[in-house]
Amino acid sequence: MTNAQKIILFLGLFDKDSKAQEINTLDAFKIASNLLTDIIGFGTITEAVGVYTHDDGTIVNEPTLRIEVSGVELEPMKRLAIALKQAFNQESVAFEVVHSDFNFI
């Protein structure tokens, strides 16, 4: 087993200005995949739904991409998060660091 960190990015697909999905999910996956391979070289992307409530009580279900990479340094993942934030016109990209043991069989 290798003790390393897994970094997970959560990329909401609603544009920060229009509050709507401007890039369809398949195209978003392609863009995110290209950025992931260009900056990191490998990883896993899955589709998810982010759920949150606005201050006015409106509940939002936002199409989201979950991007996971194990065994990578923090700085390249920060570069990826910044590139995704710009490409998708986001206010932010959620960033989680998990320390885990993993192995390839």
Backbone bond lengths (Angstrom), bond angles and torsions (degrees), N, CA, C in turn:
res aa  C-N    CA-C-N  psi(-1)  N-CA   C-N-CA  omega(-1)  CA-C   N-CA-C  phi
1 M - - - 1.450 - - 1.525 109.72 -
2 T 1.295 114.93 145.80 1.447 122.35 176.80 1.520 108.82 -110.96
3 N 1.312 116.79 129.09 1.454 121.11 176.94 1.520 106.67 -91.45
4 A 1.300 116.58 116.24 1.459 121.11 -177.72 1.518 109.32 -150.65
5 Q 1.297 115.22 177.92 1.451 118.38 176.77 1.519 110.77 -101.01
6 K 1.313 114.55 145.25 1.458 121.98 171.88 1.519 105.42 -110.47
7 I 1.310 116.00 131.33 1.455 120.32 179.30 1.520 107.86 -114.11
8 I 1.326 115.21 130.81 1.458 121.97 -178.30 1.520 108.16 -119.45
9 L 1.322 115.75 126.74 1.457 121.66 174.20 1.523 108.15 -107.46
10 F 1.322 116.19 139.14 1.454 121.76 175.61 1.528 107.20 -115.23
11 L 1.337 115.74 114.73 1.459 122.15 -175.99 1.521 109.67 -110.98
12 G 1.334 116.72 104.80 1.464 120.19 174.28 1.516 109.45 -70.07
13 L 1.319 116.66 148.19 1.460 120.30 -175.33 1.525 114.07 -103.89
14 F 1.340 118.31 3.74 1.454 119.75 174.29 1.529 108.73 -83.57
15 D 1.328 116.11 128.08 1.457 122.78 177.22 1.534 109.49 -61.12
16 K 1.332 117.26 137.94 1.468 120.25 -176.10 1.525 112.67 -66.77
17 D 1.329 118.20 -25.47 1.459 120.79 -178.40 1.527 112.54 -90.39
18 S 1.324 117.30 -46.74 1.470 120.23 -176.99 1.521 112.58 -85.81
19 K 1.338 117.26 -16.72 1.478 122.69 -177.02 1.529 111.83 60.44
20 A 1.336 115.88 25.61 1.467 122.34 179.46 1.523 108.74 -134.26
21 Q 1.318 115.71 162.82 1.461 120.26 178.26 1.523 108.63 -80.35
22 E 1.325 116.76 109.10 1.457 122.74 -178.32 1.535 112.26 -89.71
23 I 1.328 117.43 -24.01 1.467 123.03 179.75 1.520 106.90 -117.73
24 N 1.347 117.00 121.48 1.468 118.38 -177.71 1.531 110.10 -62.90
25 T 1.308 115.47 159.66 1.459 120.95 -171.07 1.527 112.48 -61.04
26 L 1.323 118.19 -40.60 1.465 120.33 179.99 1.533 111.09 -63.77
27 D 1.333 116.80 -44.68 1.467 119.71 177.75 1.527 111.07 -66.34
28 A 1.341 116.16 -37.39 1.466 120.43 177.52 1.528 110.37 -61.46
29 F 1.333 115.69 -42.29 1.466 119.93 177.35 1.531 110.44 -59.84
30 K 1.318 116.94 -43.72 1.466 120.98 -179.19 1.531 111.30 -63.56
31 I 1.327 116.66 -43.94 1.463 120.69 179.19 1.530 110.25 -63.76
32 A 1.334 115.93 -47.81 1.470 120.21 -179.84 1.527 111.02 -62.74
33 S 1.327 116.71 -40.20 1.463 121.19 179.45 1.528 111.11 -63.37
34 N 1.315 116.82 -42.27 1.466 120.48 178.35 1.524 111.36 -64.09
35 L 1.331 116.96 -43.75 1.469 119.76 178.06 1.527 110.95 -64.60
36 L 1.335 116.19 -41.25 1.464 121.00 179.31 1.526 110.95 -60.34
37 T 1.313 117.31 -48.10 1.469 119.50 -178.20 1.528 111.49 -70.64
38 D 1.338 118.01 -34.53 1.462 120.64 178.70 1.525 112.13 -67.47
39 I 1.333 116.87 -41.02 1.467 120.57 -173.12 1.527 112.34 -91.48
40 I 1.333 117.44 -41.07 1.470 121.73 -174.98 1.526 111.74 -106.81
41 G 1.338 116.30 -44.13 1.457 120.38 -179.67 1.516 114.39 105.13
42 F 1.329 117.80 -17.44 1.469 120.71 -178.15 1.526 109.38 -164.88
43 G 1.321 116.23 167.14 1.461 121.13 177.01 1.516 110.73 152.76
44 T 1.300 115.65 -176.53 1.453 122.36 -179.80 1.523 108.83 -127.70
45 I 1.323 116.51 133.84 1.463 121.60 176.69 1.519 108.08 -121.16
46 T 1.325 115.83 128.19 1.469 120.32 176.01 1.522 108.71 -129.08
47 E 1.317 114.16 156.64 1.455 120.90 178.10 1.521 109.18 -88.17
48 A 1.317 116.40 139.94 1.465 121.94 -179.72 1.524 108.68 -144.12
49 V 1.316 115.93 179.12 1.459 121.87 174.11 1.525 107.72 -130.13
50 G 1.316 115.97 122.67 1.458 120.97 174.78 1.519 108.80 -90.07
51 V 1.315 117.19 136.82 1.464 121.99 -179.46 1.519 108.61 -122.54
52 Y 1.320 116.01 129.49 1.462 120.08 177.79 1.525 109.33 -153.79
53 T 1.333 115.29 167.76 1.460 121.66 -178.92 1.523 109.66 -120.31
54 H 1.337 116.43 129.80 1.466 121.33 175.08 1.527 109.62 -72.73
55 D 1.330 116.13 164.81 1.461 121.28 178.89 1.531 112.22 -57.95
56 D 1.348 116.83 -29.30 1.470 119.52 -179.52 1.529 113.08 -82.91
57 G 1.355 116.93 2.94 1.458 120.95 177.95 1.525 114.54 95.16
58 T 1.317 117.56 -6.35 1.460 121.23 179.16 1.531 109.91 -67.84
59 I 1.328 115.63 126.32 1.466 121.04 177.75 1.522 108.82 -90.84
60 V 1.312 115.90 131.97 1.458 122.14 -177.10 1.526 109.70 -117.97
61 N 1.336 116.21 132.62 1.464 123.29 170.80 1.525 105.98 -111.30
62 E 1.332 116.25 106.99 1.458 120.71 -173.40 1.519 111.85 -106.79
63 P 1.344 117.13 124.27 1.462 119.43 173.09 1.527 108.50 -56.00
64 T 1.314 116.34 135.54 1.465 121.83 -171.26 1.518 109.88 -140.88
65 L 1.318 116.81 145.17 1.456 121.35 169.97 1.518 108.20 -105.64
66 R 1.321 115.42 134.19 1.471 122.86 177.32 1.528 106.15 -106.97
67 I 1.311 116.22 120.36 1.466 121.48 -175.54 1.528 107.54 -116.73
68 E 1.331 116.38 117.69 1.467 121.97 -176.04 1.522 110.70 -118.10
69 V 1.330 114.90 136.09 1.461 120.99 176.97 1.522 108.13 -140.06
70 S 1.315 117.12 129.92 1.467 122.17 177.36 1.518 109.85 -108.24
71 G 1.331 114.66 145.76 1.455 120.10 174.70 1.507 114.74 73.71
72 V 1.320 117.53 30.41 1.462 121.19 -179.56 1.532 108.66 -121.41
73 E 1.306 115.63 153.42 1.462 120.93 178.29 1.536 110.29 -74.91
74 L 1.299 115.28 160.63 1.454 122.07 -176.49 1.532 113.38 -67.03
75 E 1.312 118.01 -42.50 1.469 121.32 -174.08 1.530 113.98 -60.61
76 P 1.344 120.06 -45.92 1.468 118.60 177.23 1.532 112.05 -61.08
77 M 1.328 117.17 -35.29 1.466 119.69 179.08 1.523 110.99 -69.41
78 K 1.323 117.17 -34.12 1.464 119.71 174.67 1.524 110.19 -64.37
79 R 1.336 116.68 -40.68 1.475 120.02 176.65 1.523 110.61 -61.71
80 L 1.335 116.37 -41.06 1.467 120.22 177.86 1.529 110.41 -63.17
81 A 1.321 117.79 -45.43 1.462 121.58 179.97 1.532 110.94 -59.30
82 I 1.324 116.77 -42.33 1.469 120.91 179.04 1.525 110.73 -65.22
83 A 1.329 116.68 -42.79 1.471 120.52 179.10 1.532 110.78 -63.57
84 L 1.326 117.35 -41.49 1.478 121.07 178.05 1.523 110.58 -65.43
85 K 1.316 116.39 -42.86 1.469 121.56 179.71 1.529 110.41 -57.53
86 Q 1.331 116.53 -43.40 1.463 120.94 179.45 1.525 111.79 -70.93
87 A 1.327 117.03 -45.59 1.466 121.27 -176.38 1.526 112.35 -63.22
88 F 1.335 116.61 -31.80 1.464 120.76 -175.70 1.534 112.90 -108.00
89 N 1.327 117.82 8.92 1.463 122.98 178.47 1.533 111.33 50.60
90 Q 1.335 114.94 58.79 1.459 121.98 -177.17 1.524 111.45 -105.10
91 E 1.331 116.37 149.60 1.461 120.58 171.89 1.523 109.31 -69.83
92 S 1.343 115.64 -37.13 1.459 120.06 -178.08 1.525 109.90 -158.97
93 V 1.323 114.72 164.16 1.460 123.15 171.66 1.522 105.90 -126.12
94 A 1.331 117.50 122.71 1.469 120.41 179.87 1.525 108.77 -68.20
95 F 1.326 115.53 142.89 1.465 122.74 -170.59 1.521 107.78 -136.24
96 E 1.324 117.35 115.98 1.468 121.37 -178.71 1.525 109.58 -122.28
97 V 1.331 116.21 132.83 1.460 121.77 176.41 1.516 107.83 -112.60
98 V 1.350 115.71 124.86 1.460 121.97 -178.78 1.527 107.38 -122.73
99 H 1.315 117.00 130.48 1.463 120.60 175.94 1.522 107.61 -90.88
100 S 1.330 115.88 125.33 1.466 119.42 -173.98 1.524 111.11 -147.38
101 D 1.304 114.27 166.41 1.453 121.91 172.25 1.512 107.89 -105.01
102 F 1.318 116.27 132.14 1.455 119.24 177.97 1.524 109.28 -144.91
103 N 1.339 114.81 163.59 1.440 120.57 -177.49 1.512 109.27 -153.68
104 F 1.303 117.13 156.81 1.465 122.99 172.02 1.519 108.36 -106.33
105 I 1.302 116.42 134.10 1.478 120.94 179.25 1.518 108.22 -112.88
